Amino acid sequence: MVQKAKILLVDDRPENLLALEAILSALDQTLVRASSGEEALKALLTDDFAVILLDVQMPGMDGFETAAHIKRRERTRDIPIIFLTAINHGPHHTFRGYAAGAVDYISKPFDPWVLRAKVSVFVDLYMKNVQLREQASLLRLQLDGRRSGEDGDRGTEASGLLAELSARLAAVEEQAEALSKHLDESSDTAAVATAAHLERKLTGLRRALDALEPGNDGRSASLPSQN
């Protein structure tokens, strides 16, 4: 069974949450509702999310404050946040969103196709990250078995898996590089932030994979976070 990514939708108005669910249902992922910043933080305590869609204007803890709490937690600080707002007070207001840790800032009403496409990018990145982590964990177990001399065949299998894993990551890196070049030509601050986020995640994955190469002590390397 294919694992689905979780997307956190945060808005105090039920009709807005319903609209987001209708827009994102085509992605066939797990959509989780939160009607306040406090409820969102509780959901983040137990589940891993690919991306968070966060309304700016909410009673009590607003979107900016919620994002600040998310970024202070080690478990959640790398989860991409897309701010949604019905108001637009110009560049200063938008900059505040990016300063709070958002990778994108979208004003309502927004184009459903654009929102779905942007969310899809982070879902794809999350799923590739999860797959690579699972394969790297399996590879580490196999390499540990080879080091202990338990089974020579496992060493050969591990080497083959390492090569396959490296090739898969290289393909993702190539796609990300092409995306970054395309985004660099854009003056959109959100696009630049998105490219930077992708680059950080892939760099962490490559570092963890390189640590598993023969001659390196893979047990001393830490894998990047899932988010």
VOMI-313088 format. One line per field, with one value per residue (C-alpha): x, z, y; residue in three letters. Coordinates in steps of 0.2 Angstrom, whole numbers, plus 5000, padded with zeros to 4 digits. Each point is the difference from the previous one (the first is absolute). Layout:
// VOMI-313088
xx	X  ...
zz	Z  ...
yy	Y  ...
resn	ALA  ...
// end
This chain:
// VOMI-313088
xx	5000  5007  5003  4990  5007  4991  4996  4995  4986  4998  4986  4987  4986  4992  4995  5019  5005  4987  5006  5018  4995  4990  5015  5013  4990  5006  5018  4993  5010  4994  4992  5000  4989  5005  4988  5013  5019  4999  4991  5013  5014  4992  4999  5018  5005  4995  5000  5012  4994  5006  4994  4990  4987  4998  4987  5007  4985  4993  4993  5012  5016  5002  5010  5016  5000  4996  5014  5012  4996  5001  5018  5006  4996  5014  4988  4990  5011  5004  4982  4996  4986  4989  4991  4983  4993  4985  5009  5014  5009  5014  5018  5003  4985  5007  5017  4994  4993  5017  5009  4988  5006  4988  5006  4985  4987  4984  4986  4982  4991  5013  5001  4996  5011  5015  4997  4999  5016  5010  4994  5003  5019  5002  4990  5012  5015  4993  4997  5017  5008  4990  5005  5018  5000  4992  5013  5014  4995  4999  5017  5008  4994  5007  5017  5000  4998  5014  5012  4996  5004  4983  4996  5011  4985  4992  5015  4998  4982  5003  5013  4987  4987  5011  5004  4981  4996  5014  4993  4982  5006  5010  4985  4991  5014  5000  4982  5002  5015  4989  4986  5012  5007  4982  4995  5016  4993  4985  4999  4987  5007  4989  5008  5018  4995  4993  5016  5011  4989  5002  5018  5003  4990  5009  5017  4996  4995  5016  5010  4992  5002  5018  5003  4995  5013  5013  5014  4988  4992  4982  4995  5007  4990  4982  4986  4991  4983  4985  4993
zz	5000  4995  5014  4999  5006  5012  4997  5014  4996  5013  5000  5012  4988  4995  4983  4996  5006  4989  4985  5003  5001  4984  4991  5007  4999  4983  5007  5009  5016  5018  5005  5018  5007  5013  5005  5010  5003  5016  4992  4986  5013  5008  4983  4997  5017  4993  4981  4986  4987  4982  5000  5010  4993  5013  5001  5006  5008  5014  5017  5015  4993  4982  4986  5003  5018  4996  4987  5013  5012  4986  4995  5018  5001  4994  4994  4989  4996  4982  4995  4986  5004  4987  5007  4994  5003  4995  5003  4991  5008  4988  5000  5018  5005  4987  5007  5018  4993  4993  5016  5010  4990  4985  4984  4991  5003  4990  5001  4999  4988  4993  4984  5005  4987  5006  5018  4996  4989  5014  5013  4989  4999  5018  5001  4987  5009  5016  4993  4991  5017  5009  4987  5000  5019  5000  4988  5009  5016  4992  4992  5016  5008  4985  5001  5019  4996  4988  5012  5013  4987  5003  4981  4985  4989  5010  4996  4982  5001  5010  4988  4986  5010  5004  4981  4997  5014  4994  4982  5006  5010  4985  4989  5013  5002  4981  5000  5015  4991  4984  5011  5009  4984  4994  5017  5000  4985  5010  5011  5011  5018  5003  4985  5007  5017  4993  4990  5016  5010  4987  4999  5019  5001  4985  5007  5017  4991  4990  5015  5009  4985  4998  5018  4995  4987  5003  5011  5009  5017  4996  5018  5004  4987  5004  4987  4996  5007  4990  4998
yy	5000  5017  5012  5016  5017  5010  5018  5012  5012  5014  5013  5005  5001  4983  5006  5004  4983  4992  5010  4994  4982  5001  5008  4988  4984  4996  4998  4984  5004  5000  5017  5005  5014  5013  5014  5010  5002  4990  4986  5000  4999  4985  4991  5003  4992  4982  5001  5004  5011  5004  5018  5012  5012  5013  5014  5017  5007  4990  5004  4997  4993  5007  4992  5010  4994  4983  4999  5007  4985  4988  5006  5000  4981  4989  4987  5012  5014  4994  4997  5012  5012  5009  5015  5004  5017  5010  5017  5008  5014  5001  4994  5003  4988  4987  5001  4997  4983  4995  5006  4988  4986  4998  4993  5008  5014  4999  5013  4995  4997  4989  4990  4982  4993  5010  4995  4982  5000  5008  4988  4986  5005  4998  4984  4992  5006  4993  4983  4999  5005  4986  4987  5004  5000  4983  4993  5008  4992  4983  5003  5004  4984  4990  5009  4997  4982  5000  5009  4986  4987  4991  4997  5004  5000  5014  5011  4997  5004  5016  5006  4998  5009  5014  5003  4999  5012  5012  5000  5003  5015  5006  5000  5011  5012  5002  5004  5012  5009  5003  5006  5012  5007  5003  5009  5010  5009  5005  5016  4991  4999  4985  4990  5004  4994  4984  4997  5003  4988  4986  5003  4998  4984  4992  5005  4992  4984  4999  5003  4986  4988  5005  4995  4982  4998  4987  5007  5012  4996  5001  4998  5017  5009  5006  4999  5017  5002  4994  5017
resn	MET  VAL  GLN  LYS  ALA  LYS  ILE  LEU  LEU  VAL  ASP  ASP  ARG  PRO  GLU  ASN  LEU  LEU  ALA  LEU  GLU  ALA  ILE  LEU  SER  ALA  LEU  ASP  GLN  THR  LEU  VAL  ARG  ALA  SER  SER  GLY  GLU  GLU  ALA  LEU  LYS  ALA  LEU  LEU  THR  ASP  ASP  PHE  ALA  VAL  ILE  LEU  LEU  ASP  VAL  GLN  MET  PRO  GLY  MET  ASP  GLY  PHE  GLU  THR  ALA  ALA  HIS  ILE  LYS  ARG  ARG  GLU  ARG  THR  ARG  ASP  ILE  PRO  ILE  ILE  PHE  LEU  THR  ALA  ILE  ASN  HIS  GLY  PRO  HIS  HIS  THR  PHE  ARG  GLY  TYR  ALA  ALA  GLY  ALA  VAL  ASP  TYR  ILE  SER  LYS  PRO  PHE  ASP  PRO  TRP  VAL  LEU  ARG  ALA  LYS  VAL  SER  VAL  PHE  VAL  ASP  LEU  TYR  MET  LYS  ASN  VAL  GLN  LEU  ARG  GLU  GLN  ALA  SER  LEU  LEU  ARG  LEU  GLN  LEU  ASP  GLY  ARG  ARG  SER  GLY  GLU  ASP  GLY  ASP  ARG  GLY  THR  GLU  ALA  SER  GLY  LEU  LEU  ALA  GLU  LEU  SER  ALA  ARG  LEU  ALA  ALA  VAL  GLU  GLU  GLN  ALA  GLU  ALA  LEU  SER  LYS  HIS  LEU  ASP  GLU  SER  SER  ASP  THR  ALA  ALA  VAL  ALA  THR  ALA  ALA  HIS  LEU  GLU  ARG  LYS  LEU  THR  GLY  LEU  ARG  ARG  ALA  LEU  ASP  ALA  LEU  GLU  PRO  GLY  ASN  ASP  GLY  ARG  SER  ALA  SER  LEU  PRO  SER  GLN  ASN
// end
